[in-house]
């Protein structure tokens, strides 16, 4: 490995550390389709899930088995039956369902166990637990169709699952449920994952999708959706792949009931699960009740994040240098753009009441988040904050971004346009240009 590769790996690790800390001891439910198990990269996917558990999250893995069930039915000379998008499971089909789900469960357990011996897992002991943790009830007759042994989740044994998670085990759930009278029902893996996430009050529900990423009208991956935005997308004219539409409906359901995060991640991307969970930008779609990014007043806990954000810009001479101590003293002047606990943007507002004006300073945005309108969002927020505090005019000092401010209705001024107190602090060596804007 050359020095550039080592540096890239080190940079990625440093960027991932805050996410490792944030996800430690959090409960995640991960759903994979049966199609994933037929792919040559399936062992690598399970290795990623094993490594995810080693990093601290409590993991419940739910698998589907549709193609495996179809194969068992064909072996028995039986034709699959569907109605209203659901499998009709008679007694013969149920045998194929149990056979397929049981074989796949053993296959997954074997692959997870094999990963324990890999060099990346030396010194770890990962255990996998399965069991009758899901109580089911029959769908019954719907629209004139008797679904027989097709069921839905009735109850989840959260106490038993929690004990296994507390013991450090991965809990593996198949798309099967059991009635109090001993009957077995064929369930939807998506329904199992959704109901288990709700019952456990999980922090995250992750769908590893077969249909690729969820894209916008420009064919770009939709990085974030709130529940209202997801509902509008589902109700719109645009036709989504059925799998993605189903996952999106499940995301709306769980986020409307509980404030958790639902991730839709393309299963075909090597390492996609880890990239989604341990990088700033992720790689899939995050659905949440409220916007993940929010502008708020900075607190003393944000000093380190602000310092890390502005330091590269200070080194380039774009921003004035500020020490940690300086930031601590002026933290009440700062606002931050918070992305799920990480500081990705900031700006400060310094008031000059005698002149009825304020300075917007230290406007910075993390490089990974530029180009999405967040700079405008921060600037507009600071202008609105200044207006609420009674300032009729704002000004900025800049050495590199003059055109950006001019495009946002700032007019070039001079040092004499600054309040006297600010003129006294003006650094002639930086020769910053002055731009002003009336807020009325």
Secondary structure as the mmCIF struct_conf table of DSSP 4:
data_model
#
loop_
_struct_conf.conf_type_id
_struct_conf.id
_struct_conf.beg_label_comp_id
_struct_conf.beg_label_asym_id
_struct_conf.beg_label_seq_id
_struct_conf.end_label_comp_id
_struct_conf.end_label_asym_id
_struct_conf.end_label_seq_id
HELX_RH_AL_P HELX_RH_AL_P1 UNK A 3 UNK A 23
TURN_TY1_P TURN_TY1_P1 UNK A 24 UNK A 25
STRN STRN1 UNK A 27 UNK A 32
HELX_RH_3T_P HELX_RH_3T_P1 UNK A 34 UNK A 38
BEND BEND1 UNK A 39 UNK A 39
TURN_TY1_P TURN_TY1_P2 UNK A 40 UNK A 41
HELX_RH_AL_P HELX_RH_AL_P2 UNK A 42 UNK A 54
TURN_TY1_P TURN_TY1_P3 UNK A 55 UNK A 56
STRN STRN2 UNK A 58 UNK A 63
HELX_RH_AL_P HELX_RH_AL_P3 UNK A 66 UNK A 75
TURN_TY1_P TURN_TY1_P4 UNK A 76 UNK A 77
STRN STRN3 UNK A 82 UNK A 83
TURN_TY1_P TURN_TY1_P5 UNK A 84 UNK A 85
STRN STRN4 UNK A 86 UNK A 87
STRN STRN5 UNK A 89 UNK A 89
HELX_RH_AL_P HELX_RH_AL_P4 UNK A 91 UNK A 114
HELX_RH_3T_P HELX_RH_3T_P2 UNK A 115 UNK A 117
BEND BEND2 UNK A 118 UNK A 118
HELX_RH_3T_P HELX_RH_3T_P3 UNK A 119 UNK A 121
TURN_TY1_P TURN_TY1_P6 UNK A 122 UNK A 123
STRN STRN6 UNK A 128 UNK A 129
STRN STRN7 UNK A 134 UNK A 138
STRN STRN8 UNK A 141 UNK A 142
TURN_TY1_P TURN_TY1_P7 UNK A 143 UNK A 144
STRN STRN9 UNK A 145 UNK A 146
STRN STRN10 UNK A 148 UNK A 148
TURN_TY1_P TURN_TY1_P8 UNK A 149 UNK A 149
STRN STRN11 UNK A 150 UNK A 150
STRN STRN12 UNK A 151 UNK A 156
HELX_RH_AL_P HELX_RH_AL_P5 UNK A 158 UNK A 166
TURN_TY1_P TURN_TY1_P9 UNK A 167 UNK A 168
HELX_LH_PP_P HELX_LH_PP_P1 UNK A 169 UNK A 169
STRN STRN13 UNK A 170 UNK A 173
BEND BEND3 UNK A 175 UNK A 175
STRN STRN14 UNK A 176 UNK A 178
TURN_TY1_P TURN_TY1_P10 UNK A 180 UNK A 181
BEND BEND4 UNK A 182 UNK A 182
STRN STRN15 UNK A 184 UNK A 186
HELX_RH_AL_P HELX_RH_AL_P6 UNK A 189 UNK A 200
TURN_TY1_P TURN_TY1_P11 UNK A 201 UNK A 201
BEND BEND5 UNK A 203 UNK A 203
STRN STRN16 UNK A 204 UNK A 209
BEND BEND6 UNK A 210 UNK A 211
STRN STRN17 UNK A 215 UNK A 215
TURN_TY1_P TURN_TY1_P12 UNK A 217 UNK A 218
BEND BEND7 UNK A 219 UNK A 219
STRN STRN18 UNK A 221 UNK A 221
STRN STRN19 UNK A 224 UNK A 226
HELX_RH_AL_P HELX_RH_AL_P7 UNK A 227 UNK A 235
BEND BEND8 UNK A 236 UNK A 237
HELX_LH_PP_P HELX_LH_PP_P2 UNK A 238 UNK A 241
HELX_RH_AL_P HELX_RH_AL_P8 UNK A 242 UNK A 257
BEND BEND9 UNK A 258 UNK A 258
STRN STRN20 UNK A 261 UNK A 266
TURN_TY1_P TURN_TY1_P13 UNK A 267 UNK A 268
BEND BEND10 UNK A 269 UNK A 269
TURN_TY1_P TURN_TY1_P14 UNK A 270 UNK A 271
HELX_RH_AL_P HELX_RH_AL_P9 UNK A 272 UNK A 278
BEND BEND11 UNK A 279 UNK A 281
BEND BEND12 UNK A 283 UNK A 284
STRN STRN21 UNK A 285 UNK A 288
BEND BEND13 UNK A 289 UNK A 290
BEND BEND14 UNK A 292 UNK A 292
STRN STRN22 UNK A 293 UNK A 297
HELX_RH_3T_P HELX_RH_3T_P4 UNK A 300 UNK A 302
HELX_RH_AL_P HELX_RH_AL_P10 UNK A 303 UNK A 315
TURN_TY1_P TURN_TY1_P15 UNK A 316 UNK A 317
BEND BEND15 UNK A 318 UNK A 319
HELX_RH_AL_P HELX_RH_AL_P11 UNK A 324 UNK A 329
TURN_TY1_P TURN_TY1_P16 UNK A 330 UNK A 330
HELX_RH_3T_P HELX_RH_3T_P5 UNK A 331 UNK A 333
STRN STRN23 UNK A 334 UNK A 339
TURN_TY1_P TURN_TY1_P17 UNK A 340 UNK A 341
STRN STRN24 UNK A 342 UNK A 352
HELX_RH_3T_P HELX_RH_3T_P6 UNK A 353 UNK A 355
TURN_TY1_P TURN_TY1_P18 UNK A 356 UNK A 356
STRN STRN25 UNK A 357 UNK A 365
HELX_RH_3T_P HELX_RH_3T_P7 UNK A 367 UNK A 369
TURN_TY1_P TURN_TY1_P19 UNK A 370 UNK A 371
BEND BEND16 UNK A 372 UNK A 373
HELX_RH_AL_P HELX_RH_AL_P12 UNK A 374 UNK A 388
TURN_TY1_P TURN_TY1_P20 UNK A 389 UNK A 390
BEND BEND17 UNK A 392 UNK A 392
STRN STRN26 UNK A 393 UNK A 398
BEND BEND18 UNK A 399 UNK A 400
HELX_RH_AL_P HELX_RH_AL_P13 UNK A 402 UNK A 406
TURN_TY1_P TURN_TY1_P21 UNK A 407 UNK A 409
STRN STRN27 UNK A 411 UNK A 412
HELX_RH_3T_P HELX_RH_3T_P8 UNK A 415 UNK A 417
BEND BEND19 UNK A 418 UNK A 418
HELX_RH_AL_P HELX_RH_AL_P14 UNK A 420 UNK A 423
TURN_TY1_P TURN_TY1_P22 UNK A 424 UNK A 425
TURN_TY1_P TURN_TY1_P23 UNK A 428 UNK A 431
HELX_LH_PP_P HELX_LH_PP_P3 UNK A 432 UNK A 432
STRN STRN28 UNK A 433 UNK A 438
#
